[in-house]
Amino acid sequence: VGAIGVFATFILLMFLMPESQDRLLNAPLIWTDQFLGPWIMFGSAGGGLFVRILPIVFCASVFAGEFSWGTWKNIVPRSQRMGLITVKFVVVVVMLMIALFVTSLVAGFATFLLAALSGQTLSPEFTGNAVSNFLGDYLMAVGLCFVIIILIANYASIASMLTRSVVGGTIAGMGVMLFEEFLLPLLNLLARLLNTPD
């Protein structure tokens, strides 16, 4: 819904404000970048860190919410605890992947709509080589995000089950993500300070 709102706003601005229409008409419409955009933004270092806050909160609320709402006690006696946690983990990962995939589709098709409304040509042209390169890049971006989502779900779920709190799971999950994000630069800095080769 958010992605549709963002692109609808761009299209509305194009018709209401002549200066934004000129900017949009002069900017190239690269359909491959638009389809890849949500995946790249989620998987990138730095910018992706802030994008990952929402999935961490989602995972924390799914796992810690059971404790705070008291439904965990009602479910566990009837089923195996490990099985419930595994199924919940798989569902969370699948839901996050579906959300990114739908956002990618909305962004890509909004580019086609914007090109049709503005009369711009899309870049690159639809050739077999361009489409095969795009599919390879797309699958690589999806695979990277899948691994990142599994890591996010692991961090947030473990922290949420240990703290039994949505806030505690979110803070701990963000702490682990921040530590992971800055670990490699810190190790590189330490290696340079100690004058050791890479």
C-alpha positions in Angstrom: 0.0 0.0 0.0 2.9 2.4 0.8 4.6 1.7 -2.5 1.4 2.4 -4.4 1.0 5.6 -2.5 4.5 6.8 -3.2 4.2 6.2 -7.0 0.7 7.6 -7.1 2.1 10.8 -5.5 4.8 11.0 -8.2 2.3 10.6 -11.0 0.0 13.2 -9.4 2.9 15.7 -9.0 3.8 15.2 -12.6 0.4 16.5 -13.6 -0.1 19.2 -11.0 3.3 20.9 -10.9 4.9 21.8 -14.2 8.5 22.0 -12.8 8.3 18.5 -11.4 6.9 17.4 -14.8 10.0 18.8 -16.5 12.3 17.1 -14.0 10.5 13.8 -14.5 10.6 14.2 -18.3 14.3 14.9 -18.3 15.2 12.0 -16.0 15.7 8.7 -17.6 13.2 5.9 -16.8 15.3 2.9 -16.2 12.9 0.0 -15.6 15.5 -2.4 -14.4 16.5 -0.1 -11.6 12.9 0.3 -10.5 12.3 -3.4 -10.3 15.6 -3.9 -8.4 15.2 -0.8 -6.2 13.4 -2.3 -3.2 15.7 -5.4 -3.1 18.8 -3.2 -3.5 17.7 -0.8 -0.8 16.9 -3.6 1.6 20.2 -5.4 1.0 22.5 -2.4 0.8 24.8 -1.5 3.7 24.0 1.7 5.6 20.7 2.7 3.9 19.4 -0.9 4.3 20.0 -0.7 8.0 17.3 1.8 8.5 15.0 -0.1 6.1 15.5 -3.2 8.2 13.9 -1.6 11.3 10.4 -2.5 10.2 11.1 -6.2 9.6 12.8 -6.4 12.9 9.8 -4.8 14.6 7.5 -7.2 12.7 9.5 -10.3 13.8 9.7 -9.1 17.3 6.0 -8.5 17.5 5.2 -11.9 16.0 7.4 -13.8 18.5 7.2 -11.7 21.6 3.5 -10.9 21.1 2.6 -14.4 22.0 4.1 -13.9 25.4 2.5 -10.5 26.0 -0.9 -11.5 24.7 -0.9 -14.8 26.7 -1.7 -16.9 23.6 1.6 -18.8 23.8 0.4 -20.7 26.9 -2.7 -21.8 25.2 -1.0 -23.1 22.1 2.1 -24.8 23.5 0.4 -27.6 25.5 -1.3 -28.9 22.4 1.8 -28.9 20.1 5.5 -29.2 20.1 7.2 -25.9 21.0 10.0 -26.3 18.4 7.5 -27.1 15.6 5.5 -23.9 16.4 8.6 -21.8 16.4 9.8 -23.2 13.2 6.5 -22.7 11.4 6.2 -19.2 12.7 9.8 -18.5 11.5 9.0 -19.8 8.0 5.8 -17.8 7.8 7.6 -14.6 8.9 10.3 -15.0 6.3 7.8 -15.8 3.5 5.6 -12.8 4.4 8.6 -10.5 4.3 9.8 -11.9 1.0 6.2 -11.4 -0.4 6.2 -7.8 0.8 9.4 -7.0 -1.0 8.4 -8.8 -4.1 5.1 -6.9 -4.3 6.9 -3.6 -3.7 9.3 -4.5 -6.5 6.4 -5.2 -8.9 4.6 -2.0 -8.0 7.8 0.0 -8.5 8.5 -1.6 -11.8 5.0 -1.4 -13.2 4.6 2.2 -12.0 7.6 3.0 -14.2 5.8 1.6 -17.2 2.7 3.6 -16.3 4.8 6.8 -15.8 6.4 6.2 -19.2 3.0 5.7 -20.9 1.6 8.9 -19.3 4.6 11.1 -19.9 5.5 9.7 -23.4 9.1 8.9 -22.3 11.0 5.9 -23.6 12.2 3.3 -21.2 15.8 2.3 -20.8 17.2 -0.2 -21.5 15.3 -1.5 -24.5 13.6 -4.9 -24.3 16.1 -7.1 -25.9 16.9 -10.7 -25.0 20.3 -9.7 -23.6 18.9 -6.9 -21.5 16.2 -9.2 -20.1 18.6 -12.0 -19.3 21.0 -9.6 -17.6 18.1 -8.2 -15.6 16.8 -11.6 -14.5 20.3 -12.6 -13.3 20.6 -9.4 -11.3 17.1 -9.8 -10.0 17.7 -13.3 -8.8 21.0 -12.3 -7.2 19.3 -9.4 -5.3 16.4 -11.7 -4.2 18.9 -14.3 -2.9 20.8 -11.7 -1.0 17.7 -10.3 0.6 16.5 -13.8 1.4 19.7 -14.4 3.4 19.4 -11.0 5.1 15.7 -11.7 6.0 16.6 -15.0 7.5 19.3 -13.3 9.6 16.9 -10.5 10.7 14.3 -13.1 11.7 16.8 -15.1 13.6 18.1 -12.1 15.6 14.7 -10.7 16.3 13.0 -14.0 17.2 15.8 -15.1 19.6 15.9 -11.7 21.2 12.1 -11.6 21.5 11.8 -15.0 23.0 14.6 -14.3 25.5 13.2 -10.9 26.6 9.5 -11.8 26.1 9.0 -8.2 25.0 8.4 -6.6 21.7 10.5 -3.6 22.7 13.3 -5.7 24.0 13.3 -7.9 20.9 13.4 -4.8 18.7 16.2 -3.1 20.6 18.3 -6.3 20.8 17.7 -7.1 17.1 18.8 -3.6 16.1 21.8 -3.9 18.4 22.9 -7.1 16.7 22.3 -5.6 13.2 24.3 -2.5 14.1 27.1 -4.7 15.5 27.1 -6.8 12.4 27.1 -3.7 10.1 30.1 -2.1 11.8 32.1 -5.2 12.6 34.0 -5.4 9.3 35.0 -1.7 9.2 36.1 -2.0 12.9 38.2 -5.0 12.0 39.7 -3.2 9.0 40.6 -0.2 11.2 42.1 -2.5 13.9 44.2 -4.3 11.2 45.5 -0.9 9.9 46.3 0.3 13.4 48.3 -2.9 14.1 49.9 -2.7 10.7 48.9 -6.2 9.7 48.2 -7.2 6.1 44.7 -8.1 5.1 
